[in-house]
Each structure stands twice: as C-alpha cells, then as structure tokens.
Amino acid sequence: MTIRRTTLGGHTVEFPSLVELMAKATPARSGDVLAGCAAESAAERVAAQTVLADLPLATFLEEQVVGYEEDDVTRLILDTHDAAAFAPVASLTVGEFRDRLLAWAAEGDEPAISALAPGLTPEMVAATSKLMRNADLIAVGRRARVVTGLRSTIGLPGRLASRLQPNHPTDDPLGVTASVLDGLLHGSGDAVIGINPATDSPAQTIALLELLDAVISRYGIPTQSCVLAHVTTTLRALEKGAPVDLVFQSVGGTQGANRGFGVTLDLLAEARAGALELGRGTVGRNVTYFETGQGSALSAGAHLGVGGRPVDQQTLECRAYAVARHFEPLLVNTVVGFIGPEYLYDGKQVARAGLEDHFCGKLLGLPMGVDVCYTNHAEVDADDTDALMLLLGAAGCSFVIAVPGSDDVMLHYQSLSFSDVLTTRQVLGLRPAPEFEAWLARMDLLGDDGRVRELAPDAPAARALLAAATS
C-alpha cells in the first residue's frame, strides 16, 4: 500500500490507497456520500486533486482499484491494454495528460486524441476527468471521434443522432406504433428505434421486433430496431429466427455488478456472435447496444474495491465502458439521472455526471450517447435538462434519447422530447445521421432549409407512415 500525502493550509493530508485518493478527488455527488467515500470538505477534495494531478498515468497499470484476481472486469481491462497506443502519453502524469488533451483539442488534433483509446484504461480517464471543469470536458469530448454503423452511421462530425423510444405500459402495438410515427415525423430514430418492453417475455419481445421490422422494411428506413429485453431473452429470440438488429444489455463496472444484471462476459460474447450471424447491417457490423449509469454498482452492493474500500461511482461507471468497448458497440449511453437523487441529487450533479460520462466514454473509444433524464423525486427540472441537452450537443455527443412529450409513461421518468432533439440540432447547426437524413428528404419530411417540416396528419408522408405502422 502506498500512502500519498500533500500539505494544504499548513496541514498534512494523507490518502492511504489509490481507491481513497480517486474517491476524495471526485466532484461532489450524493452517491459517494451514500457509499461513505466522498471528500469531507472542499479542502480535502482539492488536496486529493492536487495529489492526483502528480500521479503518473502508468500507476493505473500497476495498482488497481478493484483486484485483478477477484474481478473479471479488471482482468479484461489489463489483459487487453494496448501498450503501443499508450506509448505517446506513457510518461505523463494525470495532470500533464489533462493539459495535453486540452492542447490537442485547441489545435483540432482529433486523430491524436482518438488514437489513444486502446491504450487508456477506465481509471486513467476517470482520474483525468476529476481534474477538469465542465468546459474542459466539452472541449475534449467534441474532438474525440468515434464512428460506428449498422444501417445508419453514428458519430460523424456535425451530426446528432437520436434514439426514438416508443415505450408503452402494456406494449400495446397501436400505442407503440403511434409513438414511432410521432418520432419519425419529428426526424427522430436515426440511432435506433428502441423499446423498453413492459415484460421480459420472449414471445412479446419477438412480436415487438417483428412490428418494428415491418415498418423499417416496408419504407426502407435506414435505422435499426432494438427491444431492450434481457440478453438471455434476446438469445431466445435469436434462436427462434427473430429479426434482431441489436443485442442490448445494461452493464456495470465490476463482476459483481454484472452478476446483479444477470450477465457474464461470455454470455455477452455469445449474443453478439448470434446477431453478427444474421448479417443485417448495410453500412457496418456493430450489433451491440449497452446502457450504463452512475450508481448502478452501488445500488447492487457491488461497489467495493481493493481492501474492501468503496470505489467512487464515477470510476466504476468508467469501468463499465471497458465492458462495452470489448464488444464493439453501435451505441452506448448513460442514463444519467434515471437511478435517482440518492446517486445524483440535483441538476448540477446530473449535468456534471452527463458531461463526465460522455467525455470518458468517447476517450475510451465508445460511440457515447446520453439519456438526459431524471426521476420526479430528484431536485431536477426541465430547465436543467435543457441546459445539459445543449451542452452535450456542443460536446459532440453521438446521440440522445427522446420520448413522446418528454414523459415516459412506462418507465415513469422524464427524458427529452422529439422536439427537444430538433431544437438542439437547429440551435447548434447539427444534422441527423446521413443515411437517415437522405431518407427524410425522400419522404418529403425535410424543407428546403434542411429542417424537418411541420406536417399535417393527412400529409402524404404522414399517411404513408401511419399505414405502415397500423397495417
């Protein structure tokens, strides 16, 4: 054990482990207070950040926050580390790495930033983010380029994709298709049309997959569908020949957290292989979709690291990205305010977490999106989500999630609306995925200015989509 210390205001402050140093350096959030690992004062946080800034990046290859022998996520991180990709920054401290990233971002050197991904560990990028202001996270995040594809291309510069989320409390086909129609007419759905099913029934999962596939196929919509059932349910759907575009699963940053989700790395590999065999892509072969969220490991009681010490939730969130990265996803998103105020208390903490997650995911090579959302008992409102939505658009976020009217009637939380996606694109000069944008033009859903038209329900495009959705 290495004890690290610094002097602040005439007092010596000690950090007896890497786990505690990382936790104490983390910007304030309620989840770390709940876990008992947060800094006890702003002064202690500054002291930890001072020590962390002088820590060599290579330390994270020698010391772990979660032990190698007992955790398969740690083994995955270290066993797949690319030393050649790490070499350009191997001699730097965490603080020097932060400065290097900001210099590259200012120079517009996107290749230098993006090439680092295989050589960075989650703990390295988590540590770096703890030294950054929100503007720093935005400046670097927008320069980290990650491009993926299946039937639409995600992550190109100047683009913001969206997941159309047509959830329904009873999985009613008419209710689902009404939401699909609403989203498509608002130019949403280029990342995925993704349904959270009300039940985890294989039969219902297959029925929803077939419904979405019928609409997509009939009108040649260049997007992918996903029913966000458990991966074991998706495997059963694959065995029955269902039209599975994307294999979905929530994942965590420790072996215990993934056990709580009912998954293993081997199970994820099996499902990905099954989806690849279908060959449903036209512009790429990325067939997995993962969701994460700060606090998921803590909520599962799977947040302890070396020596039984609690690991801060943001570092564990970054470790979940290593799991996702291994399976070459089309999409990854953090549901930034979904778990509740026990983990992210108010709008300030939610905004900070969203920008951290996007920055860290992109730096690790993920096509990172964010569900800009909150539960109704949190100290968050629509003004907070408006601000985060625009900050993420400026940060080069790959995609966001949208639901009818911003109110998810099945999951009972607040997200973005379809019109919010249009606002972000219009204010920041962003466009949909190129294949989807071309489809919107073919369907006469784009005006001469490139913006989505306001259509009457009896307009030809609306009638055509409605006929497909209800047939």
N, C-alpha and C positions, 0 to 999 in steps of 0.2 A: 504494500500500500504506500503510495506517495502522498505525503501531506504538502499541500501547496498553500502559500500564505502571501499576504501583502499587508502593507501598512496604510491605513486611511485615517486621517484626522488624529494621528498620534496613537492609534490603536492597531494592534496586530489582529488580522482576521485570518482564520485558518479554514481550509477546506480539505477534510481528511480523505476524500475519494473523488474520482472523476465523476461519479454519479451525482454527488452532492454539489460539486462545482457547476455542472451543467444545470442542475435544478435551480440553484441560487442565482444563476446568471439570467434566468428566463424572465422576460417581462411579465408583469403581474397577471394572474388569471385564477379564477375560483377553483378550478380543478386541482391545481398544485397545492392550494391551501387545504382542500379536502384530503389530499393524499399525505399532507404533512411534510412536504418537501420545499415549499416556497420560501423565498428570502423573507426574513422577519422585518426588514426595513428597506427603504430605498438605498440607504448607505451600504447595507450588506449586498444588495444587488449590484451596485456599482463596483464594489470590491471584487465580487465574483467575475464581473465582466472584464475588469482590469487584468485579473489573473488569466482568464480565458483568452484574452487577446494575445498574450505572450506564449500561449501553449503551441508547440509545433503541431502542424496538421498530422504528421506521422504518428503522433501519440495514439491516435484512434485506431491505428493498425496494431498497436502493442498492448493497449489497455481497452477493455470492453466495459460497457455499461450493463450489459446482460451477458452472462457467462457463455463461453463457446461450447462447453461440454453439455450443458443442460438446455440449450435453446437452438432449434434448427434455423431460426431466422438469423441469428448471429453467425452460424456456420455458413449459411447462404451468402451473407454479406462478405465475409472474409475469404471464403473459398472461390468466389467469382470476381474478386477485386482485380482490376486491370492495372498492373504496375506501370506499363508504358503510358497509358492515358494519364496516370497520376504524376508522371515524371516532371512535367512543366511547373508544377506547384509543390513538389515534394519537399522542398527546402523551406517553405514558408510557414510562418505561424498563422494562427487563425486570424489575427488582426491584419497581418500582411496580405492574407488571401482575400479578406474583405476589400482592402484597398485595391488589390489587383483587379478584382471583379468590377469594381466601380470605374476603374480606369478603362478597362476593356469596354464597358458599357458606354462610357462617354465617347470613346473612339468609334463606336459602332462595330466592334470586332466580334460579331456573332459567332464565327467559326471557332475562335479561341475558347469562348465560353462553352459552346455546345460540345466540343470535342472532349471536355473534361469528364463528362457524365460517367463513363465506365470506371474511371479511376477515383471517383468520390464515394465515400461511404455516407450513410444517412447521418451518422453522428457528426461528421465533418460539416455538412451543410446546415444541420441544426445549430451547431456551435456558431457558425458564421452568421446565421440569421439573428442570433441573440445579440449581436453587436450592431445590428442595422436598425436605422429608423425606417418608417413606412416608405418614405420616398426612395430610400436605398433599395428596398425590396422590389419596388416598382421598376426602378431604373434597370436593374439587372434582370429581373424576370422577363421584361419585354424583349431582351436581347438573347435569351436562351431559346433557341429554335428547336422545336420537336415536331416532326411531321409524320402522321400515320394515315392509313387508309384501309378501307374495305370497299364500300361502294361510293363513299364520298371522302374527300381529302381534308384532314383536320390539321390545323396548326400553321397554315401558311400565313405570311405577314399580311397585315391589313384585313384579316378575317376574324370573325367571331361566330362560332357555331353555337347551336342550342340543342338541348335535349327537350323534345316535346313529351311531357309527362301526363298522359291521359288517364290518371287513376280514377277508379270508381269504387265506392264502398261495397258493392256486390259484384263487381266485374261484369256488370250488365253490358252486353255488346252494343246496344244502341247508345248508352251513356258514354262508353269508351270511344265509339266512332264519332260522336258529336264533338268530343274534345279533340280528337285527331283532326277533324275538319276545321275546327276553330284555329288550331295551331298552324296547320298548313296554310290557311288563308292569311295568317299573320306572318308567314315566312319563317316559321319555326320548324325544327325537326331535322336539320341537316346533320347534326351529330348522331342522333338516334331517336327513334320513337320508342320510348322505354316505359313499360307499365310495371308498377309495383302491384302484384296480384293481391287480392284480398285473402286468398288462401294459397297454400303451397301444394295444391292438388295437381298431380301430373296431367290429368285429363283437362283441367281448366287451363293449365299452362299451355298445353298443346292447342286448345281452342283459341286462346288469345294470340298465340303465334300465327296460327292459320288466318285469323282475322286480319292481322296487320300485314301478313304476307300477301293476302289477296288485294288489299288496297295498293300496296307498294308495287306489286307486279302489274296490276291492271293499268296503272298510269305511269309506269316506268319511273317511279320516284327514286332518285339516286341517294338513298339513305339506307339505314339498316334498322332492323327491329330488335327489341330485346324485352323479354319478360323476366323481371328481376326476381325469379324464384331461386331457391337454394340450389347450389351447384349439383347436388345429388338429384334433385328434381329435373334439372336440365339434362343430366346424363340419361335419365329415363326417357325424356322426350326425344333425345338423340337416338336412343335405341329403337324408338317407335317411328323413326323417319320424319320427325317434325322439322319444319323449316327454321332451324336455329341459325341466326346470324352471329350473335354474340353470346358468349358464356359469361354470365355475371356472378360476382361474389363480393360480399363485404369481407375485408381482410384487416388484420391487426398487426402490430409491430413486435409481438412476441409469440412464441409457440403456444403459450397458454391462452392468449387472446384468440388465436386462430382455432384452438380447440374449443373455445367458447362459441365460436361461429360454426363449429361442426365441420371444419375443413383441415386438410393437411396439404403440404406442398405436392405430394404425389397425386392427390385427388384433383387438384387444380391442373396438373400436367395432363392427366387422363382426359379431363373435359376439354381442354384446349385442343388436344390431338383429335378428339372426336369432331369438333367444329371445323378444324382445318380440313379434315377428310371430305367435308361437304363441298368445299371449293366455291363458296357463294360470293366471293369478292370479285370486283371488276377492276379496281384501281389499287388494291393492296390485299395483304393477308393477315391483318391484325384482327383477331377474333375474340379478344377478351375485353372485359369491362369490369373495373373494380371501383368500389366505394370505400372510403375511409372516413375517419372523423376524430378529432382530438377528444380524448376522454374515453375512447372505446375500450382500451386495455384496463383502465382504472375501473370502469363500470363492470368489467368481467372479473375483477380481482386478480388480474394478470399483469400487474404493473411493477413488480419488484425486480430489481437488478442484482448486481454483484453485492454480496454481503447482506442480502435481504432488504436493501435500501430502496425506497420508492424512486422510480425514474420519472422525470417530468413528462407531462403528457405530450408536449410538442416534440421531444426527442423520440418518443415511442411512435408518434404519428409518422415521423420521417422514416422510421424503420419499416413501417407498413409499405412505404413506397418501394423499398427494396424487394419485397414480395411481389408487388405489382410489376416492377421493372423486369423481373425474371421471365415473365410470361408475355412480353411484347404486346402490351395492350393497345387497343384502338383508343380507349378512353379511360381516364381515371378522374374521379372527383372526390373532394372532401365535402361532406355535408356539414358545413362549418358551424351552424347554430342549432342543429337538429337534436343533439343529445340533451341539451337543456342548460339552465343557468348554474347548475352545480359544477359545470365544467368551463363554461364561458358565460360570465354573469351578465354583461351588458353590451351595448352596441360598440363601445370602444374595444372590448376584448374580442368580440366577434370579428370586427374589422381587422384587427391586428392578426388574429389567427388565420383569416382568409388570405391575407397577403403573405404571411409566413408559409402557409401550405402551398400556395401557388409558386412562390419563389423556390422553395425546397424541392417540390416535385419536378419543376422544369429543369432545375440544375442537375437533378439525378436522371434526366432523360425521359421524363414522362409527359404524355400529352395531357397536361393538367387542366382540369376544369373545377368549378366551384358551384355547389348548390348554395346560393346566397339565401339563407333561410333562418328562421327562428321559431321557437315554440312560444305559445301565447303567455306562458308564465315567466318569460325572461324580460329583463329590462332592455328590450329592443323594440323598435317600431319601424315603420316603412321608410322614414327618413334615413335611418341607419342603413337599411338595405339599399336604398337609392344611392347613397354615398359609396358603399362598398362595390356595388354594381359598376359604377363609373370608374372607380379606382382599378378594378380588375380589368375592365376594358382597356384602360391606359397601360396596364401592366402586361398586355399581350396574352390574356387568359385564352385558352383554347376553346372553351365552351362554358355555357351556363345552363341552368335548368329552369324551365318555365312551365307553369300550370295555368289552367283557366282562372282568370281573375285573381291570381296570386294566392289563392286559398285552396290547399289540398284537402279535399273533402273526405279522402280515405285515410291519409296518414295524420290528419289534424295538425298541420303546421303551416306556416306562412313561407312562401317562396316568391320568386319573381313571376310576373305575368308575361304573356306573349307580347303585349305592347311595351313592357319594360325592355325586352330584347331589342325591339325596333328603336326605342329611344336611345339605347346605348350605341347601336350601330350608327344612327343618324348623327348624334352629338359628336361622336369620335371618328366618323368617317370610315366605319368598318362595314364589311360585306359578309354575306353567308359563304359557306364552302362553295368553290367554283362550280362543281357539278350541279349542286342544288340551285345555285343562282341561275344557271342556264335553264334548268327545269322550270323555275318560276317564270322566266321570260317566255318559255314555250307555252306555258299555261296562261299567258297574258296576266300574270299576277304582279308584274313589275311595270312601273310607269317609265316615262322617257328619262326621268331623272335617276333611275335605278332604284327607286324606293318602292316598297310594297304598296300596291294600290289598295284603296278602300273600296271593297266590292259590295254591292247589294247581294242579298241571299239568292236572288234569281239570276245573277250574272252567269254567263256560260261556264266559267271555271268553277264557280261555287256549285252549280248544278251538277257538273261532271263529277266533282269530288264527293258530293253528297250521294250521288247514285252509286259510286263505288263503295262508299262506306256503309250503305244500308242494304246493298244487294246480297 
